[in-house]
Amino acid sequence: MPAATPSRFPALVLPPAAALAYAFGHLGWYLGTPLGRVPVLDERENIDLARAIGSGTLAHEPFYRALGYPAVLASLRWLGVEGNALFPAALVLGAILHAINAALAAKIAGRWFGPSAGLIAGLLCAFDPVLVHYATQALDATLGLTFFLAGLNFLAAAAAGSLGAASAHEKNPAPAFTGASLAWALATLVRPNYLAVWVLAPLFAAFWVWRLKRGADSHTEAPAGGAAAALAGACAGAILFAGAALIQWRVSGEAGFLPSQGAYNLWAANRPGANGRYYSQQMSLPPELAGRNPARIESMILYQKETGRSPDDFAAMNAYWRARFFREAASHPVRWLRLLGSKAYSAVNDWEQYNNKTFSFHKARSPWLRWNPLSWGLILVPAVAGAARLAGEPASRQARAALAVALAAAAMCTASLLLFFTSARFRLPLAPLCAVLAAGALASPFFWRTWSQPARLGLGAAAAFTAFAAFSRFGGVQDKATYVQDHVLLARAAYSVQDDALALSEARAALALRPGHPDAMLIARQAAEALRAAAPSP
């Protein structure tokens, strides 16, 4: 890996500045739209939870959602943000976090490939329209990504130092393991799918200790208490998990740091007939339940219908859904493996799968995002080359350690994708990781010139296969059927802010896609009545 040079300043300053300018530009437009003025779906639930935390009125029950992000929003209220300003403040916070994420990506790439790659990685993240899209919503994705990248930066430091050193005695990486463990524990408390990533901290610490003990015969003296400090630091995140479990026990009487929604999501993502790309409801909920979390309500209704038992026992209900998943996977392994294959294909495909909103639908409406050609596939293909660049430096222990960290993080994120959904918010952690690897290739595009002919052909074949998987359209992977939900969502938000003309227009657009859609019919009727009432008398 190239040595760092004094030209680090642009890589540390330009990416976060560009990210902040781009995110605030988009946000300036978005705040004037109905969806930028009214929290919807998960946004509304996060805002409600933040208010409940701030007022001490959380429901006496196990937490259905992770409370990390709502707790951060609640802290904004403690800092003086008024209740009505909490939603726009959350969007501004997301834009700031987007800039921090671009800086972290630049830092990681700089450690592994040098400052030029750091600048490229940071700018790729700064201008990634998907990252900007999620940063300007009151969702947990961007905050979770900040903690994920912070932990990855700690481990990247270890890879550039002690993990990649010729001797494990050279430096004690305990501070890096501690930082990674704490950062990834915080990421897990924001988005539980990072729990698999958190496991990497103790695994890499155990690897370093193994190297330390294997070299015990070395004449170099081992760091005093190095092994114990490294392992203890790598498990430091467990303290945060214990604290979260204690908080839930005090609120609900049941300990546990993971939210209860995971069990039903596991079943919903793998049940017969599931597409595995995004959550889809199995039933239409009555209008009086329209404001509630649809997955939660559906899980309770189906549990009571299938078992005849009350859904008030959350532990029993979650055990039921987990058991259904394991029975399905064990009794129909071929069908489940086929579903996993479909998920794997959608996970590498360029299309951003539906998650509350369909990205392509809303990108086309933003004057700041619609011109941007940058996409997942355009970053993924050079990322393969960047990984190959690290693998192709056999004389560099640091390169091999960096590759191990990158691939391990990618593998854990991908495992969570395949186990649950491949929707855009679940795939989001892979975007900056791919940007870091892609920057390694783009900063030195002819790194392969000294390779053997078979190695060159292998790299070309890998890049071609990745491009084919990313930009092909098999199996309805780029299905736009979810657009009807986006029209309904926009119509409901427009009606909420009394933009009745837009509400009627979007409701009719939804009905054109799916005639008889109950929510669209209701909004269309309400908006039409409001327009008639507001029309001047003849």
Secondary structure, DSSP 8 states (H G I E B T S, - for coil): -----STTHHHHHHHHHHHHHHHHHHHHHHTTSHHHHS--THHHHHHHHHHHHHHT---SS--SS--HHHHHHHHHHHTT--GGGHHHHHHHHHHHHHHHHHHHHHHHHHHHH-HHHHHHHHHHHHT-HHHHHHHTSS-SHHHHHHHHHHHHHHHHHHHHTTTTSSSTTS---HHHHHHHHHHHHHHHHH-GGGHHHHTHHHHHHHHHHHHHHHTTTSSS---TTHHHHHHHHHTTHHHHHHHHHHHHHHHHS---SS-THHHHHHHHHHSTT--SSS---SS---GGGTTS-HHHHHHHHHHHHHH-S-TT-HHHHHHHHHHHHHHHHHH-HHHHHHHHHHHHHHHHSSS---SSS-HHHHHTT-TTTTT----HHHHHHHHHHHHHHHHT-TT-HHHHHHHHHHHHHHHHHHHHHHHS---HHHHTTHHHHHHHHHHHHHTSTTGGGGS-HHHHHHHHHHHHHHHHHHH--GGGTT--TTHHHHHHHHHHHHHHTT-HHHHHHHHHHHHHHSTT-HHHHHHHHHHHHHHHHHS---
